[in-house]
Amino acid sequence: MKVKLMTALCFLLINSGMLNAQVKDQKMGELIDQQFKFADQQYKVLAKNLPADVMPKTYNATTDKVVTSNTAWWCSGFFPGSLFYIYEYTQDAEILAEAKRRLTILEKEKNNKGTHDLGFMMYCSFGNAYRLLHDPAYKDIIEASAASLSTRYHPAAKVIQSWNSSDRWVGPVIIDNMMNLELLSWVSDHDGDKKYKEIAVNHANSTIKNHYRPDYSAYHVLDYNMETGEVLKKVNWQGYADESAWSRGQAWGLYGFTMMYRFTKDKQYLDQAIHIANFMLNDPNMPADMIPYWDYDAPEIPNTYRDASAGAIMASALLELAQYSNKAESKKYLDASEKAIRTLASDTYRSKLGENGGFLLKHGVGFLGQNSEVDVPLTYGDYYFLEALHRYKEWYL
């Protein structure tokens, strides 16, 4: 682990000055065009490295193999979702065909009541498919997925349970769960059951009430008594320590509350998102290139890992938050997002064609505490990088 860390840090330090020469002054339209054209070719490499019945998670450089999962894994929707973003830009029929093939193996998860992650799995995939192709069968699948997700809601506690109960947890709810509220809200707003949006609102309100510290950093996991709503404990399962700020968790919350404002226009969600954004951008440990360390409070900073996935999620969320903010805040969020996008597009973070198993980004961190997916590509990092490119093009060019 120490050797791997030193190698990664040396690479980042050597290349940190390359951003200026590569992408600092490039017009964003040209940069976005280059990134999507690259993604079109690189994801064909990834598809060829991928068996037909599984989805990609990451890449193991030691074995030169793509690490895969079955469709029940929480990341299963990101590969087809990324393909649809690429297809939307390039109109490449081969990319579209691959996306449809992956939807075919994913569809059965619409009935999966054992996970809270159906938003990631089914909205990032079938949601993008329906947005682009308008196939009513896709909408039916999205609606069925929302029905399955709603079964994990506990009315007394007003939250959607994340993981199942175990010896460690009574009723765990993780900050990541904010992301899955988009599925519920979208279905309610598109002729579906109105109770789904009510569930999303109640969960978001409980998250504001219980998940956040006074400085607007978030815990990763809250353990609830689901019969009373009592919070039994607050911990950082994937962060450095229980009172630290795990970077991807902060990005999930930023994205989630910005998205909830889009669906409700409830100002408390916009205010919450602004507070979270300001916490992240003003943190003294936020690097100038806008790619966070894996935890804002990791004691080894600056001699520790960055998390490209947290940077990509943050970049995409800030682009939307800038749409709803006043002029000064909007410029701040747009500038920070653009800096993150440019950094991710540089050679420091973006793969070369044919390398990295076919993934786009390098230097993601999954779960450092368990030495799981450390300094590797992550399928959700790619997805939110592509979404950020798409949003920038749609909203700011």
KELO-376966 format. One record per residue (C-alpha): residue number from 1; residue in one letter; z, x, y. Coordinates in steps of 0.25 Angstrom, whole numbers. Layout:
# residues N
    i  aa     up   east  north
  NUM   A      Z      X      Y
...
# end
This chain:
# residues 397
    i  aa     up   east  north
    1   M      0      0      0
    2   K      4     11     10
    3   V    -10     18      7
    4   K    -17      6      9
    5   L    -10      3     22
    6   M    -13     16     28
    7   T    -27     15     24
    8   A    -29      2     31
    9   L    -21      6     43
   10   C    -29     19     45
   11   F    -42     11     44
   12   L    -37      1     54
   13   L    -33     12     64
   14   I    -46     20     62
   15   N    -54      8     65
   16   S    -46      1     75
   17   G    -54      7     86
   18   M    -67      3     81
   19   L    -66    -11     86
   20   N    -71     -7    100
   21   A    -83     -1     94
   22   Q    -87    -12     84
   23   V    -84    -25     90
   24   K    -76    -25    103
   25   D    -88    -27    112
   26   Q    -97    -34    102
   27   K   -100    -48    107
   28   M    -93    -58     99
   29   G   -105    -66     95
   30   E   -111    -53     89
   31   L    -98    -50     82
   32   I    -97    -64     76
   33   D   -112    -63     71
   34   Q   -110    -50     65
   35   Q    -97    -54     58
   36   F   -103    -67     52
   37   K   -116    -60     47
   38   F   -107    -49     41
   39   A    -98    -60     34
   40   D   -111    -67     29
   41   Q   -114    -54     21
   42   Q   -100    -50     18
   43   Y    -96    -63     12
   44   K   -108    -63      3
   45   V   -102    -50     -3
   46   L    -89    -57     -4
   47   A    -96    -69    -12
   48   K   -102    -59    -21
   49   N    -89    -53    -24
   50   L    -83    -66    -27
   51   P    -83    -74    -40
   52   A    -88    -88    -39
   53   D    -75    -95    -42
   54   V    -65    -88    -33
   55   M    -62    -85    -18
   56   P    -60    -72    -11
   57   K    -46    -67     -7
   58   T    -48    -53     -3
   59   Y    -53    -39     -8
   60   N    -47    -28    -16
   61   A    -53    -15    -12
   62   T    -47     -8    -24
   63   T    -55    -16    -34
   64   D    -66    -20    -25
   65   K    -64    -34    -28
   66   V    -63    -47    -20
   67   V    -50    -54    -23
   68   T    -52    -68    -26
   69   S    -44    -81    -28
   70   N    -46    -95    -34
   71   T    -49   -106    -25
   72   A    -34   -111    -25
   73   W    -30    -98    -17
   74   W    -27   -101     -2
   75   C    -39    -92      2
   76   S    -50    -99     -6
   77   G    -56   -106      6
   78   F    -58    -94     15
   79   F    -71    -88      8
   80   P    -79   -101      8
   81   G    -74   -104     23
   82   S    -78    -90     27
   83   L    -92    -92     20
   84   F    -94   -105     29
   85   Y    -90    -98     42
   86   I   -101    -87     38
   87   Y   -111    -98     34
   88   E   -109   -105     47
   89   Y   -113    -93     55
   90   T   -124    -87     46
   91   Q   -129    -99     39
   92   D   -131    -91     27
   93   A   -134   -100     15
   94   E   -128    -90      5
   95   I   -115    -90     12
   96   L   -115   -105     12
   97   A   -118   -106     -3
   98   E   -106    -97     -6
   99   A    -97   -105      3
  100   K   -101   -118     -5
  101   R    -99   -111    -18
  102   R    -85   -107    -14
  103   L    -82   -121     -9
  104   T    -85   -126    -23
  105   I    -74   -118    -30
  106   L    -64   -121    -19
  107   E    -66   -136    -18
  108   K    -56   -139    -29
  109   E    -45   -134    -21
  110   K    -45   -147    -12
  111   N    -36   -153    -22
  112   N    -26   -141    -22
  113   K    -12   -146    -18
  114   G     -5   -133    -22
  115   T     -9   -126     -9
  116   H     -7   -128      6
  117   D    -19   -119      9
  118   L    -30   -129      7
  119   G    -33   -128     22
  120   F    -37   -113     20
  121   M    -44   -117      6
  122   M    -51   -129      9
  123   Y    -53   -130     24
  124   C    -58   -116     27
  125   S    -68   -118     16
  126   F    -72   -133     15
  127   G    -69   -135     30
  128   N    -79   -125     34
  129   A    -89   -130     24
  130   Y    -87   -145     29
  131   R    -88   -140     44
  132   L   -102   -133     41
  133   L   -108   -142     30
  134   H   -102   -156     33
  135   D   -102   -159     18
  136   P    -93   -171     16
  137   A    -88   -165      2
  138   Y    -82   -154      9
  139   K    -74   -163     18
  140   D    -69   -171      6
  141   I    -64   -158      0
  142   I    -57   -154     14
  143   E    -50   -168     14
  144   A    -46   -167     -1
  145   S    -40   -153      3
  146   A    -32   -159     14
  147   A    -26   -170      5
  148   S    -22   -159     -5
  149   L    -15   -150      6
  150   S     -8   -162     12
  151   T      0   -164     -2
  152   R      8   -151      2
  153   Y     13   -158     15
  154   H     28   -161     15
  155   P     31   -172     25
  156   A     46   -169     26
  157   A     44   -155     30
  158   K     31   -158     37
  159   V     24   -146     31
  160   I     13   -143     21
  161   Q     20   -134     10
  162   S     12   -121      8
  163   W     16   -114     -5
  164   N     23   -122    -17
  165   S     38   -121    -18
  166   S     43   -109    -26
  167   D     55   -101    -29
  168   R     53    -94    -15
  169   W     49   -107     -7
  170   V     53   -121     -6
  171   G     42   -127      3
  172   P     35   -115     10
  173   V     25   -117     22
  174   I     17   -105     27
  175   I     11   -103     41
  176   D     -3   -102     34
  177   N     -2   -117     31
  178   M     -5   -120     46
  179   M    -19   -117     42
  180   N    -21   -128     32
  181   L    -18   -138     42
  182   E    -32   -138     47
  183   L    -37   -144     34
  184   L    -27   -156     35
  185   S    -30   -158     50
  186   W    -45   -157     48
  187   V    -45   -168     37
  188   S    -37   -177     46
  189   D    -47   -175     57
  190   H    -59   -178     49
  191   D    -56   -192     43
  192   G    -45   -187     33
  193   D    -31   -192     31
  194   K    -23   -191     45
  195   K    -11   -186     37
  196   Y    -16   -173     35
  197   K    -16   -169     50
  198   E     -2   -175     51
  199   I      2   -165     40
  200   A     -5   -154     47
  201   V      2   -157     60
  202   N     16   -159     54
  203   H     14   -145     47
  204   A     10   -138     60
  205   N     22   -144     67
  206   S     31   -140     56
  207   T     25   -126     57
  208   I     27   -125     72
  209   K     42   -130     70
  210   N     46   -121     58
  211   H     36   -109     56
  212   Y     36   -102     70
  213   R     46    -93     76
  214   P     49    -93     91
  215   D     39    -82     94
  216   Y     28    -91     87
  217   S     27    -82     75
  218   A     27    -89     61
  219   Y     34    -88     48
  220   H     25    -87     36
  221   V     33    -97     27
  222   L     43   -108     29
  223   D     50   -113     17
  224   Y     53   -128     19
  225   N     61   -139     12
  226   M     50   -149     11
  227   E     59   -161     10
  228   T     67   -158     23
  229   G     58   -149     31
  230   E     69   -138     32
  231   V     63   -124     33
  232   L     70   -116     23
  233   K     65   -102     27
  234   K     55    -95     35
  235   V     48    -82     30
  236   N     36    -73     31
  237   W     31    -72     17
  238   Q     18    -64     20
  239   G     24    -58     33
  240   Y     32    -45     35
  241   A     45    -52     37
  242   D     51    -66     38
  243   E     52    -65     54
  244   S     38    -57     55
  245   A     25    -63     60
  246   W     15    -63     48
  247   S      2    -61     55
  248   R     -7    -71     47
  249   G      4    -81     48
  250   Q      3    -81     63
  251   A    -12    -82     62
  252   W    -11    -94     53
  253   G     -1   -101     62
  254   L    -10    -98     74
  255   Y    -22   -104     68
  256   G    -15   -116     62
  257   F     -9   -121     75
  258   T    -22   -118     83
  259   M    -29   -127     72
  260   M    -19   -138     73
  261   Y    -21   -139     88
  262   R    -36   -141     85
  263   F    -33   -152     76
  264   T    -21   -159     84
  265   K    -22   -154     99
  266   D     -7   -154     98
  267   K     -3   -143    108
  268   Q      9   -138    100
  269   Y     -1   -132     90
  270   L     -9   -125    102
  271   D      4   -120    108
  272   Q      9   -115     94
  273   A     -4   -108     92
  274   I     -4   -102    106
  275   H     10    -97    103
  276   I      6    -91     90
  277   A     -6    -84     96
  278   N      2    -78    107
  279   F     12    -73     97
  280   M      2    -66     89
  281   L     -6    -60    100
  282   N      6    -56    108
  283   D     13    -49     96
  284   P     15    -34     99
  285   N     10    -31     85
  286   M     -4    -38     87
  287   P    -14    -27     87
  288   A    -24    -26     98
  289   D    -36    -30     89
  290   M    -29    -43     85
  291   I    -28    -41     70
  292   P    -13    -43     67
  293   Y     -5    -35     58
  294   W     -1    -42     45
  295   D     13    -46     51
  296   Y     16    -45     66
  297   D     29    -39     63
  298   A     26    -30     52
  299   P     34    -17     54
  300   E     23     -7     51
  301   I     14    -12     62
  302   P      5     -5     66
  303   N      5      2     52
  304   T      2    -11     44
  305   Y     -9    -20     40
  306   R    -17    -29     49
  307   D    -21    -43     44
  308   A    -36    -46     47
  309   S    -34    -60     42
  310   A    -23    -63     52
  311   G    -32    -58     63
  312   A    -43    -67     58
  313   I    -35    -79     58
  314   M    -29    -76     71
  315   A    -43    -74     77
  316   S    -48    -87     73
  317   A    -36    -95     77
  318   L    -36    -88     91
  319   L    -50    -93     93
  320   E    -46   -107     91
  321   L    -33   -106     99
  322   A    -42   -100    111
  323   Q    -49   -113    111
  324   Y    -37   -121    114
  325   S    -29   -112    124
  326   N    -29   -110    139
  327   K    -39    -99    145
  328   A    -30    -87    144
  329   E    -25    -90    130
  330   S    -38    -93    125
  331   K    -44    -80    130
  332   K    -32    -72    124
  333   Y    -34    -79    110
  334   L    -49    -77    111
  335   D    -48    -63    114
  336   A    -38    -60    103
  337   S    -47    -67     93
  338   E    -59    -60     97
  339   K    -52    -47     96
  340   A    -47    -50     82
  341   I    -61    -54     78
  342   R    -67    -42     83
  343   T    -57    -33     76
  344   L    -59    -41     63
  345   A    -74    -39     65
  346   S    -73    -24     66
  347   D    -74    -14     55
  348   T    -59    -12     55
  349   Y    -57    -26     49
  350   R    -71    -31     44
  351   S    -77    -27     31
  352   K    -91    -20     30
  353   L   -102    -27     22
  354   G    -99    -27      7
  355   E    -85    -22      8
  356   N    -72    -28      7
  357   G    -76    -37     -4
  358   G    -84    -45      5
  359   F    -73    -49     14
  360   L    -75    -48     29
  361   L    -61    -43     34
  362   K    -52    -32     30
  363   H    -37    -29     32
  364   G    -31    -43     29
  365   V    -17    -44     24
  366   G    -13    -55     14
  367   F      2    -53     10
  368   L      7    -39     13
  369   G     21    -42      8
  370   Q     15    -44     -6
  371   N      4    -33     -4
  372   S     -6    -44     -6
  373   E    -20    -43      1
  374   V    -16    -32     10
  375   D    -27    -26     19
  376   V    -38    -33     13
  377   P    -48    -44     16
  378   L    -43    -58     16
  379   T    -52    -70     14
  380   Y    -45    -78     25
  381   G    -46    -66     35
  382   D    -62    -67     33
  383   Y    -61    -82     35
  384   Y    -54    -82     48
  385   F    -62    -71     53
  386   L    -75    -79     51
  387   E    -68    -91     57
  388   A    -64    -83     70
  389   L    -79    -78     71
  390   H    -84    -92     69
  391   R    -74    -98     79
  392   Y    -77    -87     90
  393   K    -92    -90     88
  394   E    -90   -105     89
  395   W    -80   -105    101
  396   Y    -82    -93    109
  397   L    -97    -89    109
# end
